[in-house]
């Protein structure tokens, strides 16, 4: 988990895209699958091994690697 000063985190968040968590599945104790949805990601082009970050607290971000994109869902 990356931790930044609040003013840096605020700046990072401003250039980001709003998303909503639509599903969380824990298939094992050390693996969590999280589904996100956002109209702002509809035309976003994902590259293999691309990492994305989500703000989870005042100055904290968690980094994830998308494993699949469903362009039919907003």
DSSP file (Angstrom, degrees, kcal/mol; ACC not computed):
  #  RESIDUE AA STRUCTURE BP1 BP2  ACC     N-H-->O    O-->H-N    N-H-->O    O-->H-N    TCO  KAPPA ALPHA  PHI   PSI    X-CA   Y-CA   Z-CA
    1    1 A X              0   0    0      0, 0.0     2,-0.4     0, 0.0    61,-0.2   0.000 360.0 360.0 360.0 130.0    0.0    0.0    0.0
    2    2 A X  E     -A   61   0A   0     59,-1.8    59,-2.7     2,-0.0     2,-0.5  -0.711 360.0-160.2 -88.4 136.5    1.4    3.4   -1.0
    3    3 A X  E     +A   60   0A   0     -2,-0.4     2,-0.3    57,-0.2    57,-0.2  -0.976  14.4 173.7-120.9 127.8    1.1    6.2    1.6
    4    4 A X        -     0   0    0     55,-3.5     2,-0.0    -2,-0.5    -2,-0.0  -0.872  41.3 -89.2-126.3 157.3    1.4    9.8    0.5
    5    5 A X    >>  -     0   0    0     -2,-0.3     4,-2.4     1,-0.1     3,-0.7  -0.384  47.9-110.2 -60.0 150.0    0.9   13.2    2.2
    6    6 A X  H 3> S+     0   0    0      1,-0.3     4,-2.8     2,-0.2     5,-0.2   0.857 116.6  54.9 -55.7 -40.9   -2.7   14.3    2.0
    7    7 A X  H 3> S+     0   0    0      1,-0.2     4,-1.4     2,-0.2    -1,-0.3   0.858 110.9  46.0 -65.1 -32.9   -2.0   17.2   -0.5
    8    8 A X  H <> S+     0   0    0     -3,-0.7     4,-2.5     2,-0.2    -2,-0.2   0.921 112.7  49.9 -71.3 -44.8   -0.3   14.7   -2.9
    9    9 A X  H  X S+     0   0    0     -4,-2.4     4,-2.4     1,-0.2    -2,-0.2   0.891 108.8  53.0 -60.6 -40.3   -3.1   12.2   -2.5
   10   10 A X  H  X S+     0   0    0     -4,-2.8     4,-1.7    -5,-0.2    -1,-0.2   0.900 109.9  48.3 -61.5 -40.9   -5.7   14.9   -3.2
   11   11 A X  H  X S+     0   0    0     -4,-1.4     4,-1.1     2,-0.2    -2,-0.2   0.916 111.2  49.5 -66.1 -44.3   -3.8   15.9   -6.4
   12   12 A X  H  < S+     0   0    0     -4,-2.5     3,-0.5     1,-0.2     4,-0.4   0.913 110.4  51.5 -60.8 -42.7   -3.6   12.2   -7.6
   13   13 A X  H >< S+     0   0    0     -4,-2.4     3,-1.0     1,-0.2    -1,-0.2   0.859 102.7  59.6 -64.4 -35.7   -7.3   11.8   -6.9
   14   14 A X  H 3< S+     0   0    0     -4,-1.7    -1,-0.2     1,-0.3    -2,-0.2   0.826 107.8  44.7 -63.9 -32.0   -8.3   14.9   -9.0
   15   15 A X  T 3< S+     0   0    0     -4,-1.1    -1,-0.3    -3,-0.5    -2,-0.2   0.469 103.6  87.6 -91.5  -1.0   -6.7   13.4  -12.1
   16   16 A X  S <  S-     0   0    0     -3,-1.0     2,-0.4    -4,-0.4    -3,-0.1  -0.043  79.1-107.5 -84.5-170.6   -8.2   10.0  -11.6
   17   17 A X        -     0   0    0     24,-0.0     2,-0.2    21,-0.0    -2,-0.1  -0.975  29.2-115.7-123.8 135.7  -11.6    8.5  -12.6
   18   18 A X        +     0   0    0     -2,-0.4    22,-0.4     2,-0.0     2,-0.3  -0.493  40.2 176.3 -71.2 136.2  -14.4    7.8  -10.2
   19   19 A X        -     0   0    0     -2,-0.2     2,-0.4    19,-0.1    19,-0.2  -0.894  21.9-139.7-134.9 165.8  -15.3    4.1   -9.9
   20   20 A X  E     -C   37   0B   0     17,-2.2    17,-2.2    -2,-0.3     2,-0.5  -0.991  20.9-123.9-127.5 136.0  -17.7    2.0   -7.9
   21   21 A X  E     +C   36   0B   0     -2,-0.4    15,-0.3    15,-0.2     3,-0.1  -0.684  31.5 174.5 -75.9 124.9  -17.0   -1.4   -6.3
   22   22 A X  E     +     0   0B   0     13,-2.9     2,-0.3    -2,-0.5    14,-0.2   0.641  61.1   6.7-106.9 -19.9  -19.6   -3.8   -7.7
   23   23 A X  E     -C   35   0B   0     12,-1.2    12,-3.0     2,-0.0     2,-0.4  -0.957  50.6-164.1-163.7 142.6  -18.4   -7.1   -6.3
   24   24 A X  E     -C   34   0B   0     -2,-0.3     2,-0.4    10,-0.2    10,-0.2  -0.994  13.7-179.9-130.2 125.6  -15.8   -8.6   -3.9
   25   25 A X  E     -C   33   0B   0      8,-2.8     8,-3.4    -2,-0.4     2,-0.7  -0.991  15.1-162.1-126.1 132.1  -15.0  -12.3   -3.9
   26   26 A X  E     +     0   0B   0     -2,-0.4     6,-0.2     6,-0.2     3,-0.1  -0.805  14.2 172.4-111.4  87.2  -12.5  -14.0   -1.6
   27   27 A X  E    S+     0   0B   0     -2,-0.7     2,-0.3     4,-0.2    -1,-0.1   0.737  73.2   2.5 -69.7 -20.4  -11.7  -17.3   -3.3
   28   28 A X  E >  S-C   31   0B   0      3,-1.1     3,-1.4    -3,-0.1    -1,-0.1  -0.958  85.9 -94.6-154.3 167.9   -8.9  -18.0   -0.7
   29   29 A X  T 3  S+     0   0    0     -2,-0.3    -2,-0.0     1,-0.3     3,-0.0   0.760 124.1  37.4 -60.7 -24.6   -7.4  -16.3    2.4
   30   30 A X  T 3  S+     0   0    0      1,-0.1     2,-0.4    -4,-0.0    -1,-0.3   0.251 107.7  71.8-112.5  12.8   -4.7  -14.6    0.3
   31   31 A X  E <   +C   28   0B   0     -3,-1.4    -3,-1.1     2,-0.0     2,-0.4  -0.990  51.6 179.0-133.6 128.0   -6.6  -13.7   -2.9
   32   32 A X  E     -     0   0B   0     -2,-0.4     2,-0.5    -6,-0.2    -6,-0.2  -0.995  12.3-157.9-128.5 128.2   -9.3  -11.1   -3.3
   33   33 A X  E     -C   25   0B   0     -8,-3.4    -8,-2.8    -2,-0.4     2,-0.5  -0.927  13.9-172.1-106.0 123.1  -11.1  -10.4   -6.6
   34   34 A X  E     -C   24   0B   0     -2,-0.5     2,-0.4   -10,-0.2   -10,-0.2  -0.960   9.7-154.4-120.7 129.3  -12.7   -7.0   -6.8
   35   35 A X  E     -C   23   0B   0    -12,-3.0   -13,-2.9    -2,-0.5   -12,-1.2  -0.874  13.2-171.3-103.4 134.7  -14.9   -5.8   -9.6
   36   36 A X  E     -C   21   0B   0     -2,-0.4     2,-0.4   -15,-0.3   -15,-0.2  -0.893   4.3-164.3-121.3 151.5  -15.2   -2.1  -10.4
   37   37 A X  E     +C   20   0B   0    -17,-2.2   -17,-2.2    -2,-0.3     2,-0.2  -0.993  17.2 152.6-136.2 145.8  -17.5   -0.2  -12.7
   38   38 A X    >   -     0   0    0     36,-0.8     3,-1.5    -2,-0.4     4,-0.3  -0.816  41.3-143.1-169.6 128.3  -17.3    3.3  -14.2
   39   39 A X  G >  S+     0   0    0      1,-0.3     3,-1.4    -2,-0.2     4,-0.3   0.803 104.0  67.8 -60.3 -26.7  -18.6    5.0  -17.3
   40   40 A X  G 3  S+     0   0    0    -22,-0.4    -1,-0.3     1,-0.3     3,-0.2   0.652  97.9  51.8 -68.6 -14.0  -15.3    6.9  -17.2
   41   41 A X  G X  S+     0   0    0     -3,-1.5     3,-1.2    33,-0.4    -1,-0.3   0.442  78.9 100.1 -99.8  -1.0  -13.5    3.7  -18.1
   42   42 A X  T <  S+     0   0    0     -3,-1.4    -1,-0.1     1,-0.3    -2,-0.1   0.879  95.7  26.5 -53.5 -45.2  -15.6    2.7  -21.1
   43   43 A X  T 3  S+     0   0    0     -4,-0.3     2,-0.3    -3,-0.2    -1,-0.3   0.230  92.1 122.8-105.5  13.5  -13.1    4.0  -23.7
   44   44 A X    <   -     0   0    0     -3,-1.2     2,-0.7     1,-0.1    -3,-0.1  -0.594  58.4-135.9 -77.4 134.3   -9.9    3.6  -21.6
   45   45 A X        -     0   0    0     -2,-0.3     2,-0.3     0, 0.0    -2,-0.1  -0.821  16.7-155.5 -96.9 116.5   -7.3    1.4  -23.2
   46   46 A X        -     0   0    0     -2,-0.7     2,-0.3     4,-0.0    23,-0.1  -0.708   4.1-154.2 -90.8 140.2   -5.8   -1.1  -20.8
   47   47 A X    >   -     0   0    0     -2,-0.3     3,-1.8     1,-0.1     0, 0.0  -0.810  34.6 -85.5-108.4 152.3   -2.3   -2.5  -21.5
   48   48 A X  T 3  S+     0   0    0     -2,-0.3     3,-0.1     1,-0.3    -1,-0.1  -0.300 113.7   9.9 -56.6 138.7   -1.0   -5.9  -20.2
   49   49 A X  T 3  S+     0   0    0     17,-0.3    -1,-0.3     1,-0.2     2,-0.1   0.579  89.3 156.6  67.2  12.8    0.5   -5.7  -16.7
   50   50 A X    <   -     0   0    0     -3,-1.8    16,-0.7    16,-0.1     2,-0.4  -0.448  30.7-147.0 -67.8 140.6   -0.8   -2.2  -16.2
   51   51 A X  E     -B   65   0A   0     14,-0.2     2,-0.3    -2,-0.1    14,-0.2  -0.888  13.0-169.1-111.6 141.4   -1.3   -1.2  -12.6
   52   52 A X  E     -B   64   0A   0     12,-3.3    12,-3.3    -2,-0.4     2,-0.4  -0.907  10.5-140.8-126.3 156.6   -3.9    1.1  -11.3
   53   53 A X  E     -B   63   0A   0     -2,-0.3     2,-0.4    10,-0.2    10,-0.2  -0.922   7.9-162.8-122.2 144.6   -4.3    2.7   -7.8
   54   54 A X  E     -B   62   0A   0      8,-2.6     8,-2.6    -2,-0.4     2,-0.4  -0.990  23.6-124.2-126.0 132.7   -7.4    3.3   -5.7
   55   55 A X  E     +B   61   0A   0     -2,-0.4     6,-0.3     6,-0.2     3,-0.1  -0.617  33.7 168.2 -75.7 126.5   -7.5    5.7   -2.8
   56   56 A X        +     0   0    0      4,-2.4     2,-0.3    -2,-0.4     5,-0.2   0.526  62.7   4.7-116.8 -12.1   -8.7    3.8    0.3
   57   57 A X  S    S-     0   0    0      3,-1.4     3,-0.4     1,-0.0    -1,-0.2  -0.903  98.5 -64.1-158.1-176.9   -8.0    6.4    3.0
   58   58 A X  S    S-     0   0    0     -2,-0.3   -49,-0.0     1,-0.3   -48,-0.0   0.862 129.5  -0.5 -47.2 -50.5   -6.8   10.0    3.6
   59   59 A X  S    S+     0   0    0    -50,-0.1   -55,-3.5   -51,-0.1     2,-0.4   0.158 111.8 103.6-127.5  18.4   -3.3    9.4    2.1
   60   60 A X  E     -A    3   0A   0     -3,-0.4    -4,-2.4   -57,-0.2    -3,-1.4  -0.867  40.3-178.2-115.0 138.5   -3.4    5.7    1.2
   61   61 A X  E     -AB   2  55A   0    -59,-2.7   -59,-1.8    -2,-0.4     2,-0.4  -0.954  14.6-148.4-126.1 146.9   -3.7    4.0   -2.1
   62   62 A X  E     - B   0  54A   0     -8,-2.6    -8,-2.6    -2,-0.4     2,-0.4  -0.946  17.2-138.2-113.3 141.0   -3.8    0.4   -3.0
   63   63 A X  E     + B   0  53A   0     -2,-0.4     2,-0.3   -10,-0.2   -10,-0.2  -0.820  22.7 179.9-103.4 136.3   -2.4   -0.8   -6.3
   64   64 A X  E     - B   0  52A   0    -12,-3.3   -12,-3.3    -2,-0.4     2,-0.6  -0.940  24.1-139.5-132.3 153.5   -4.2   -3.4   -8.4
   65   65 A X  E     - B   0  51A   0     -2,-0.3   -14,-0.2   -14,-0.2     2,-0.1  -0.962  28.4-128.5-111.4 114.6   -3.5   -5.1  -11.8
   66   66 A X        -     0   0    0    -16,-0.7   -17,-0.3    -2,-0.6   -16,-0.1  -0.376  22.8-174.6 -62.2 136.4   -6.6   -5.5  -13.9
   67   67 A X        +     0   0    0      1,-0.3     2,-0.3   -19,-0.1    -1,-0.2   0.623  66.6  11.5-105.2 -17.8   -7.0   -9.0  -15.1
   68   68 A X        -     0   0    0      2,-0.0     2,-0.4     0, 0.0    -1,-0.3  -0.985  57.2-154.0-159.6 146.9  -10.0   -8.6  -17.3
   69   69 A X        -     0   0    0     -2,-0.3     2,-0.7    -3,-0.1     3,-0.1  -0.995   3.2-162.6-126.7 128.7  -12.1   -5.8  -18.9
   70   70 A X    >   -     0   0    0     -2,-0.4     3,-1.7     1,-0.1    -2,-0.0  -0.864   4.6-174.2-109.8  95.7  -15.7   -6.1  -19.9
   71   71 A X  T 3  S+     0   0    0     -2,-0.7    -1,-0.1     1,-0.3   -30,-0.0   0.653  79.0  69.0 -67.1 -13.8  -16.4   -3.3  -22.3
   72   72 A X  T 3  S+     0   0    0     -3,-0.1     2,-0.4     2,-0.0    -1,-0.3   0.690  92.9  67.6 -76.5 -17.5  -20.1   -4.2  -22.4
   73   73 A X    <         0   0    0     -3,-1.7   -35,-0.2     1,-0.1    -3,-0.1  -0.856 360.0 360.0-104.4 137.9  -20.5   -3.1  -18.8
   74   74 A X              0   0    0     -2,-0.4   -36,-0.8   -37,-0.1   -33,-0.4   0.504 360.0 360.0 -69.8 360.0  -20.2    0.6  -17.8
